[in-house]
Amino acid sequence: MSHKGNRLINIIAGTQVDIAPSKVTVKGPLGQLVVDYPANLIKVEKVGNDIKVSRVNDEKQTKMYHGTVNANISNAIVGVNSGYKKELKIVGVGYKAAVTNGKLVLQMGFSHPVEFVIPEGLKVACPAPTQIDISGFNKIVVGEFAANVRAVRPPEPYKGKGIMYTNEHIIRKVGKTAEATATSGKK
């Protein structure tokens, strides 16, 4: 039994939800999102001020869609009302970021700057050269853009240099020289 799929989704005040066969349209103060779902496997209906997602049968594929559709609709409602935000920090000498002409430009120690075109509906800001704030109403687009930026120079475990999420903890490794000095005194 899917616990995520069975929860009722509360419609936040100021949000308009239109349910059609195989898609749910959510409109709010920040924008509009459409959530697609397989109408032959999943049934979506309004119950008062809530949305109920149920499945047609108990087959494995249907059970997989049940919780996913419920979570996607819930994410859309939260996104068009309050939005989502990812914060990245840059660690390393000479590494920096800036937003210019609708592009995020990264100087990450390569022979060239790395540029990302900022997608429609995203707000990207660099309050400091070593900090990137990404916000928007679509959770998927915000997360994907943040992951692509992080992939330019993921944090390495020895010195901790690279691009990382602000709440990310990097497990540091001991280098060869530190290991050699620690074991050489134990003769």
Secondary structure as GFF3:
##gff-version 3
##sequence-region A 1 187
A	DSSP	alpha_helix	3	6	.	.	.	ID=ss1
A	DSSP	beta_strand	9	10	.	.	.	ID=ss2
A	DSSP	beta_strand	16	20	.	.	.	ID=ss3
A	DSSP	beta_strand	23	27	.	.	.	ID=ss4
A	DSSP	beta_strand	32	36	.	.	.	ID=ss5
A	DSSP	beta_strand	42	47	.	.	.	ID=ss6
A	DSSP	beta_strand	50	55	.	.	.	ID=ss7
A	DSSP	alpha_helix	60	81	.	.	.	ID=ss8
A	DSSP	beta_strand	84	91	.	.	.	ID=ss9
A	DSSP	beta_strand	96	100	.	.	.	ID=ss10
A	DSSP	beta_strand	103	107	.	.	.	ID=ss11
A	DSSP	beta_strand	114	117	.	.	.	ID=ss12
A	DSSP	beta_strand	122	128	.	.	.	ID=ss13
A	DSSP	beta_strand	131	136	.	.	.	ID=ss14
A	DSSP	alpha_helix	139	150	.	.	.	ID=ss15
A	DSSP	beta_strand	162	165	.	.	.	ID=ss16
A	DSSP	alpha_helix	176	184	.	.	.	ID=ss17
###
